[in-house]
Amino acid sequence: MRNMKGQAAMEYLMTYGWAILAIVLVIAALIFLNPFRAPEVCLFEQAGFTCNEPPPQLFVDSNGNLLMNVKVWNQAGQGIQVSEVMCTNAPGNEIPETGAVSAGQYGAPSTLNSGSSMELIRVPCVNSDGEQITSQANQEFRGKIVVWYNYENDIDQSVQHQIKASVISRTAQG
């Protein structure tokens, strides 16, 4: 009888070698994809508007104030006139009474045609009391952006429509 210890040792090493290689590949994929971080998301409550392409940018200026850059797409089928916007972390459906800013001041066109987008730049984020939020870079923000608008053919332009989008993103240094 021949001694087969060498072959048994080699089979043992090959079996466990493949298992270790598979574990290393899974760990590398998890590190690369980072599935445990919060996704960056911007999702409107109603159809006709999107804001996730590209995801919103939340950043902290040199004074620690939290600001947002967001691109809003009008897919409502008709032109709209955006009057005010607000970024807030107020809980639930609550919207602060103060803190909304004129959309034109932050880059909104006078009329946003259907199928086109507007970039709102450096919109200040406020808390439920309407006060400017201060933050630090690399913090998670959970809040919403609120847009007040009118359709071009609304009978009474003083009665405004309101849409809200939930926003989850990480803050950056601006």
N, C-alpha and C positions, 0 to 999 in steps of 0.2 A: 504494500500500500504506500502510496505517495502522500507526502505531507502537503495539504492544501491550505495552510494558514495564510500564505501570501495572497492567494486569490480571495479569500474571505475578507481579509483586511482591505484589499483594493475595492471590493464591492461595497463594503461599509463606507469607505471614504467617498466613493462616487455617489452613493445614495444621499448621504448627508451633505456632500458638496453641492449637489443640485438644489437641495432644500435651502441651504444657506444662501445660494445665489438668488433664488426666488425671493427670499425674505429681504435681501439687500435691494433688489429691484423694486419691490413694493414700497419699502421705506423711501427710496429715492423718488418714486412717483408721488408719494404723499408730501414730501418736502417741496417738490417742484409745483404741484397743483394747489397745495395749502387749502384743503377743503374745510378746515375748521375756522377760518376767518369769516367774518360776516360778509355776505355778498353786497356789492354796490348795486343799489336798486333805486329806481324812480318809477313809480307806477301810479297813474291817474285812476281815480275811482270810477270814472265813466269813460265810455268809448268816445273816440273822436280826438283824443289828445295823447301824445306820448312824450316822454322826456328821458328815455334810457339810452339814446344813441347820440352822442356818447354819454356815459354816466355823469351825473352832476359832480362838480368839484367843490368840496367844502374846504376852506382854508382859513388860517388865522393870520391876521395882519400884524404889523409891528407893535400895535397897541394891545394885542390879545383878543381883538374883536373877531367873531366868527362871521364869515361871508360865504356866499354861494355863487358859483357860475353854473348856469344850466341852459340847455338848449331844448326849447319846447316846440313840438311839431303840431301843426293844426291839420287834422285829418277829419274835421267835422263836416266836410262837404260844402262849406260856404265860408266866406271871409269873416274875420272877427276884428274887433277893435279892442285891444287890451288897454285897460286903464291903470290897474294897480296890481302889485305882486307883494307877496310876503313869504319869508322863510321863518318857520317857527318850530319850536319843540313842545308846544302846548299839548297837553294830553288829550287823547280821544278826538272828538269832533270839535273841541273847543278852539276858537279863533280869537286871539286878542283883539280888543277894540281899537287899540292903537298899534302902530308899527308897520302898517301897510305903506308902501312907497309908490310913487308915480312910476309906472312901467317905462315910460319914455326916457326917464332919467337913467335907466339901467340898460338901455339898448333896444327896447321894444319898438317896432315900427308903428306908424299910425294905423295901418291896416295890415293884418296878417292873412294872406290869401290861403285858401284850402290847398293842402299839399306842400306848403312852405313852412319854414321854421324861423324862430327868433332866438337870439342868444341874449340872455339876461346876465349881465356882468356885474360882479361885486354887490349882489343883493344882500343887505344886512339881515342876519338871523336874530329874531327876538324871542324872548320867553313868554309865558302866559300873561305876564303883566305888561307886555309891550316894550320891555327894556332890552337893550342890546345884550346878546349872549357873549360872554368871554370864555375862551377855551384855550387848549394847548394842542399842538400838533400831535398826530397819531392817536387821537381819541375817536371813539365811535360816536357818530351822530345819528339819532333816530328822531325824525320829525316829519315835517311836510312843507310843501310849497303850495301856496294858495294864489290863484290868479282870478282877478275880476275882469270881465269882458262883456261886450255886447256883440251880437250879430249885426252885420251891416244893415239888414232890413228890419231890425227891431223897431216897433212903433214908438216906444218911449225909451230913449237912450239913457234916461236917468235910472231906470230899473236894470240892474246889472246881474249877469249870471256869474256863478262862482264855481270853480273847479279846484279840487285838492288832489295832490299827489303825495303818496308816502315816499319818504326818502330815507335810505340807510346808506351811510358812507363813512369813510375814515377821513379825518381832517388832516390837512397837510400844512406846512409852513408856507405862507404867501410872500 
